[in-house]
């Protein structure tokens, strides 16, 4: 944070967060090249509007710009992309499911978690990335997404539950074929 009477330069306030900006763009865009373009566009916007920055959390301010730039780009370039709404009645929370951290440790593979994150609806993936990978607080996520803090917490809870379900389903599929082959060979 910077003192209110001494505003930082763009380089001091915003440039240190380039990795976080690209990381968020990468997860929202699902494509390296598009993420690079969007992160660059977001930095240009941040630079253009930096004179209006009045201090505070520069990282949250920048990530909000990245988020808005991503959604503007997606809306303009992928207007027909289908969004999947999460239905709690179809997929209730499973209390016996592994949490994401346990699944990673058990399988010793980040690939499964990355694939599972890709399967999440955008709004769930977004809050998980901001909280778990970027380490942002609920308040910071609320500022970035424009959601109330309570909605951030419930979305995060649902996202974690859905991620557990996806990971558990992937683990079952990975182990199921080998056990079926064994049965078929023994028959």
N, C-alpha and C positions, 0 to 999 in steps of 0.2 A: 504494500500500500504506500501511497505517496501522501505527503502533507498537502492539505487543501490549498495553502498559500504558495506552494511551490509545485507546479504541475510538471510532470516529466515530459521528456521528448518522446516522439513516436518510437524511436529506437529503444529507449529505456523501458517504455511501458508495454509495447505490443510485440516487438520482434522476438523477445524470449519465448513467446507462446506459439511460435510457428509449428512446432511438432504437434502440440495439442490441437491446433487448428486443422492441420492436415489429417490427423488421426480421426477427428470427428467427421470431417468431410469424406474420408475414405469409407467409414462405416455407413454413412448416410447415402453416399453415391453408389457404393458397391463396385467401384471401378477406379483403378489407380489413375488413369489419365483424366477422367472427369473430376476426380478428387483434386488433382493438381491444378486443373483449370479453375475449379470453384474456390480452392484455397487462395489462389492468386487473385481472383476477382474479389474475394472477401477482404484480402489485404489492401487492395486498391480502394475499396469502399471505406475500410477503416482509416486509411491514410487521408482520404478525401474528407471524412467526417471527424477526424481527430481534433480539429480546432474546437468542436463542440463537446469533446470529452472533458468532464469537470473533475477528474480524479475518481477514486474508488477502485474497484476491482477490474483492472484492465483485461485480465484473462476472461472473466465472465462477459465483459463487454464485447471482446473480440469473438468469443465462441457464439454469442447471440448473432453477431453479424454473419459468421460462418454458417450457422444453422439456417438463417433466413435466406442466405445466398443459395444454399443447397436446395431448399424447397422452392425457391423461385426458378432455379435452373431445372429442377425435376418437373415442375409444373409446365414450363415452357417447352421442354424437350422430350418429356415422357408423359404426355397428358393422358394416355390411355392405359397406363400401368395400373393394374388392379390392386387395390388395398384390401387387405383381409382384416375384418373386424373380429376381435377376440370374443368368444361367447363362453361365459363362465359356466353355463348350463351344460354345454357339450364337453368341456374339459375342466372339471372341477379340480381343485388343488389336491395333490397326492402327498399326504404327510410322510409316506414311507420312501419317497423318492430321494435320491442323493442330491445334495446341493451342488452347485457348479464347481466349487472348490474341491469337494471330495471326488467328483467325477474326473477332474483333471488329474488329481493325484493318483486315483485308482488306475486310470488308463495311460498315464504318463504321456499324454499327447494333447498339445494345444490345438491340433487340427480339428478335433471333434468339437471343441468349444467354439472355434471360429465358424465352422459349418453350422452349428446350432444357432449362433448369433445371427448368421445370415438368414436363417429361417424365421426369425422373429419378425412380427410386424414392426414397421418403422418407428412408431411411437415407443414401443417397448425397447427396441434396440437402442434408440437414442438415449433414454434415461439410464439404461444399464451402462452404456459407454461413458456417459458423463460421470456417473457415480463410481463405477468399479474400475474403469481404466484411467479416467482423468482425475479421480479422487475428489470430485466436487461435492459440496454440501447440498442438502436439500434446498436451502434458500438460493444458492447459486444456480441450481438446476431450474428452480422456479423462475428466477430472473431471466435465464436464457430462453426457456421454452414458453414463458408467459402463462404457465399453469399455476394454480394455487399450490402451496407447499403440501397440503393434504393430498391433492391429486398426484403430485410427484411421488409421494410415499406409497400410495395405493398402486400407481402404475409400476413403480419399482418392485413392489411385492408381487404383482401379477407377472411382471417380466421375469423375475427370478423363478417363479413357479412354472411358467411356460418353458423357460430354458431347462429346468430340471426335467420336465416331461419330454422335451426333445432329446436331451442327452440320454435319458433312460430308454427311450424308444430306439435311438441309434445303437445303444449298447446291446439291447435285446436283438436287434437285427444283425449286429456283427457276430453275436454268439450263436444265433439260431441256425444259420445255414450249416455250420460245421457239425452241430449236434444232429441235424437231420441227415446229413451225409453219413454219419457214423451209424445211425439207425438203419439207413437204407443199405449200407454195406454189410451189416450184420444180419439182415433179413434173408 
